[in-house]
Amino acid sequence: MTVPSIPDDERAELAEALAWEIWHRAADVAGVDPYADRTTLAGDQARAAALAELARAETAAAEATRIAVAAARWAAQHGADYAELAAAAGLNSRQAARRRWPGLAELAERARTAGRRRP
């Protein structure tokens, strides 16, 4: 099965939406206007906003990793092999996918075997 790559415009839109959400939540916590020019922030206000943004960005990164792990496992449970997982994740090899998500080959093989046994 060929896995379509994410078009550049969709990738950019997703990145922009994520950055917007993270910044707006951080600005709210720091008590700053999310639409104001960041260069106008200084001192404690700038530090608070930057730290709030960092905390939310790290949380989003951890959650994205959790989602990716769950999606890889789900794909394997439905027969996706490491080559397909690598392609979907933008990795350069099936070995890279195997290092990132070890233990999924058995799930994929069971799914493919079960699919061959169905009438």
C-alpha positions as CSV (number, residue, x, y, z in Angstrom):
1,M,0.0,0.0,0.0
2,T,1.4,3.4,-0.9
3,V,1.2,6.0,1.8
4,P,0.7,9.5,0.5
5,S,3.0,12.1,2.0
6,I,1.6,15.2,3.6
7,P,1.6,18.1,1.1
8,D,3.8,21.0,2.1
9,D,0.8,23.3,2.4
10,E,-1.0,21.0,4.8
11,R,2.2,20.5,6.8
12,A,2.6,24.3,7.1
13,E,-1.0,24.8,8.0
14,L,-0.8,22.2,10.7
15,A,2.4,23.7,12.1
16,E,0.9,27.2,12.1
17,A,-2.3,26.0,13.8
18,L,-0.2,24.2,16.5
19,A,2.0,27.3,17.0
20,W,-1.0,29.5,17.2
21,E,-2.7,27.3,19.8
22,I,0.4,27.0,21.9
23,W,1.2,30.7,21.9
24,H,-2.4,31.8,22.6
25,R,-2.6,29.4,25.6
26,A,0.8,30.6,26.9
27,A,-0.1,34.3,26.4
28,D,-3.4,33.7,28.4
29,V,-1.5,32.1,31.3
30,A,1.2,34.9,31.2
31,G,-1.5,37.6,31.0
32,V,-0.3,39.1,27.7
33,D,-2.1,40.0,24.6
34,P,-1.5,37.1,22.1
35,Y,-1.9,39.5,19.2
36,A,0.6,42.0,20.4
37,D,4.1,42.2,18.8
38,R,6.3,39.9,20.9
39,T,9.1,42.4,20.5
40,T,7.1,44.7,22.8
41,L,7.4,42.3,25.7
42,A,10.3,42.8,28.1
43,G,11.6,41.7,31.4
44,D,9.4,39.5,33.7
45,Q,6.5,39.7,31.2
46,A,8.6,38.3,28.4
47,R,10.2,35.7,30.6
48,A,6.8,34.5,31.9
49,A,5.3,34.4,28.3
50,A,8.4,32.5,27.0
51,L,8.3,30.0,29.8
52,A,4.6,29.4,29.5
53,E,5.1,28.9,25.8
54,L,7.9,26.4,26.4
55,A,5.9,24.4,28.9
56,R,3.0,24.1,26.5
57,A,5.2,23.3,23.5
58,E,6.9,20.5,25.5
59,T,3.5,19.2,26.5
60,A,2.3,19.3,22.9
61,A,5.5,17.5,21.7
62,A,5.0,14.7,24.3
63,E,1.3,14.3,23.4
64,A,2.2,14.2,19.7
65,T,4.7,11.4,20.4
66,R,2.0,9.5,22.4
67,I,-0.4,9.9,19.5
68,A,2.2,8.7,17.0
69,V,3.0,5.6,19.0
70,A,-0.7,4.8,19.3
71,A,-1.2,5.3,15.5
72,A,1.8,3.2,14.7
73,R,0.6,0.4,16.9
74,W,-2.9,0.7,15.4
75,A,-1.5,0.6,11.8
76,A,0.5,-2.5,12.7
77,Q,-2.5,-4.2,14.2
78,H,-4.1,-3.7,10.8
79,G,-1.1,-5.2,8.9
80,A,1.1,-2.2,8.2
81,D,4.8,-3.2,8.0
82,Y,7.8,-1.1,9.0
83,A,8.3,0.2,5.5
84,E,4.8,1.6,5.5
85,L,5.2,3.0,9.0
86,A,8.5,4.7,7.9
87,A,6.8,6.2,4.9
88,A,3.9,7.6,6.8
89,A,6.2,9.1,9.5
90,G,8.7,10.5,7.0
91,L,11.5,8.3,8.1
92,N,14.2,7.3,5.7
93,S,14.1,3.5,6.3
94,R,12.1,0.7,7.8
95,Q,15.0,0.2,10.2
96,A,14.4,3.7,11.5
97,A,10.8,2.8,12.1
98,R,11.8,-0.4,13.8
99,R,14.1,1.5,16.2
100,R,11.3,4.1,16.9
101,W,8.6,1.5,17.4
102,P,10.1,-1.8,18.3
103,G,7.9,-4.9,18.6
104,L,5.3,-4.0,16.0
105,A,6.4,-6.6,13.3
106,E,4.7,-9.4,15.3
107,L,1.4,-7.4,15.4
108,A,1.5,-6.7,11.7
109,E,2.3,-10.4,10.9
110,R,-0.6,-11.6,13.0
111,A,-3.0,-9.1,11.3
112,R,-1.8,-10.2,7.8
113,T,-2.1,-13.9,8.8
114,A,-5.6,-13.4,10.2
115,G,-6.6,-11.6,7.0
116,R,-5.4,-14.5,4.9
117,R,-7.5,-17.0,6.9
118,R,-10.7,-15.1,6.5
119,P,-13.1,-16.7,3.9
